[in-house]
Every structure is written in C-alpha cells, then in structure tokens.
C-alpha cells in the first residue's frame, strides 16, 4: 500500500475549503483531489462530504515504516511555511499525515515508534497523525486459509490456552 500522504480537508458542514484556490498557489502536487458534493467514483452514487486533497510525502511501502517516518519529518521541515499556510487557509478543518502500514495477517501484533522530533514538528505546525492499517495477506493466501480453530499460525496450532 502507499506510504505516507499529507491529507487536508475542510468541514462537511461549515465553510467550504476552496482546494483549487489553495493548490493554484502551492508547490504541492496532489495525488487525489476531492470537491464537496462531487461523485466519489463512477460506480457509486456516494459524494464527497468535504473538499480536500492528498499529497504523497513518502513512497516507502507499508513494510518500511521507519523510512516513511524519516521522509515525513524531512517533508515537514522543508515545507514549514507552506504547511502553515495550509493549516490557516479558510475552510481547512484537518491537516494530517496519514501513514499506510501493512499488518502481516499471520502476526499477533505490530509495534511502530513515532520519534519525538516528528511529534514536536507536527504539533508546532498543527498537523495531526493518522495510521491506516492494511492487511498484507494476498488474495491467494486468503483463499488458502481455513477458518477453523485448528488453523496454523506462526507454524504451530493455536488453542485458547495459547
């Protein structure tokens, strides 16, 4: 899955974020743009509830979390003025870094660490942090997996005693 994106969006009920006006003056090149009321996808009748955009901050995939974090911190430092402009732009409600992380299906847990430098930079700029977790099991593996309670996880049979 994708690495980390800077996501900015407006309110779904208040003042609309004029995403086109912001981007016209911005060095950011969005990978996705949404306009409130616009159809989300040709196959659905759902519409975007708020205007906003995503900008790729790190191309590192979900298996390379430390690289995503390092890329994100560098991005924040290099773009402080533009991020401040974005955070204070009329109609913007949320600006966040969204980290896309893979969660190996056969794992019991996953631990990732946000360094203080990144948290400090985000706090100073008014940028939130979001983590999107994706099941990294391939469709082929999903078909082969059996749902019975004697399924093998990490090479051993599990039971309630484990």
N, C-alpha and C positions, 0 to 999 in steps of 0.2 A: 504494500500500500504506500501511498505518498508519504513523504517525510513530514515536514512542518510547514504550515501556512500561517500567514498573518491574516486574520479574519476580522473584517469591520462590517458592522451593520447597524441600521437605525432601528427605531421603535416600530412596533407593529400597529401602534395606535396614535402616537403623537406626531410631532413634526417629522416629515419625510427627509431622509438623508439623500441629497442630490449627488449620487455616486458619480454621475457623468461629469458634473462640475468639479468635483474633487479630483478625479483622475485626469482631467484635462490639464491640470497644473502640477501633476505628480510624476515623479520618476518611476513609480511602481507600475509593473506590468501584470495585471491580474490574470489568473488562470480561470477565474469564474466571476461573472457579474450577475447580480440579481436586481430586479426592479420590482418594488411593491406592486402587487396586482398582476404581474406578468405570469403567464403559464410556466410552471416549473419544468415540464417535459412534455413532448408531443404525445406521449402515451397516457397522460393523466390529466384530469381536469383541475388538479390542485394548482394553486397560485402561490407565489412568494408573498409572505406576510410582511416582509420588510425588505428594504433595499440594502445592498451591500456588495462586498467583493472579497475574494481570496487572492492572496499573493504568495507565491512559493518562496519560502525562506530557506528551506533545506531540502535537497533532493535525496538525502540519505533515506533508505527504506526503513521500515518498521523494525528491522533486526539490528539497526545501527543507531540506537538511541543516544549514546554519548556524542556521536557526530552531529545529530540533529540539535542537541543542546548547545554544542560548541558553535555551530553555524548560526543558531538563533541569537546567541549572545553577541557574536560579531555583527550580525544584521542590526540589532538594536543599537549598538554603539555607533555604527556607521550611518544610521538613519534617524538619529535622535530628533533633529529638527522636523523632519517630515512626519514622524510618528506623533510628535507634539501637535503639529498642525492637524493631523487626522483626528486625534483624540478630542480636540477642541472644535472640530468642524461642526457647523449646525446640523442637527438631526442625528449625529452619531451617538449611539447608545452603548455599544460594546466594541472594544478592540481587544483581540486576544491572539495569543499564539496557540495554535491547535496542533499538537504533536500526534502523529499517526503511528501507533505502536502495534506490532504483531504480538499476539499471545499464542504461543505454541499450544495446540489443542491438548497435547499429552502432558502438559505441565500442571502442577498444582498451584503455582504462584509465580509472580513476576515482580521484581523489585527494580525500580529506577530511581535515580537520585537527581534532584534539581540543586545545582550549586548555588550558594548564597549570592554570588555575583549576578547570576541570571535573575534570581528573585528580586534582588535590590534594583537592578536595571528596569525590570518590569514594573515594580512598584513606583519608581521615580517617574516613569512615563505614563502610568495609568493603564498598563496593559495586563489583562488577565491571562491565566494559563488554563488550557483545556487539554485533556488527553482523550483521544479516540482510540479505543482498543479494537483490533480486528482479529478474528480467528484466522490463524495462518494455515489451518488444515486445508489441503487441496480438495476439490470436489471428488477426486478419485479416492482419497483417503476417507472421506465422509461416506462414500458408498460401501467401502470395505469394512468400516467399523460396525460392530454389532452392539446393540444397546443393552444386552443382558448384563446382569450384575457380575458375571464372571469375566467380563472383558478385561483384556490385559492392558495395564497402564504402566509405563516405565519398566516393561519386562517382567512384571510379576502380577499375579492375580490379586485383586483387591477385595476386601470384605469390610464389613462395618467395624471390625476390630482394628483395621489399619488406621 
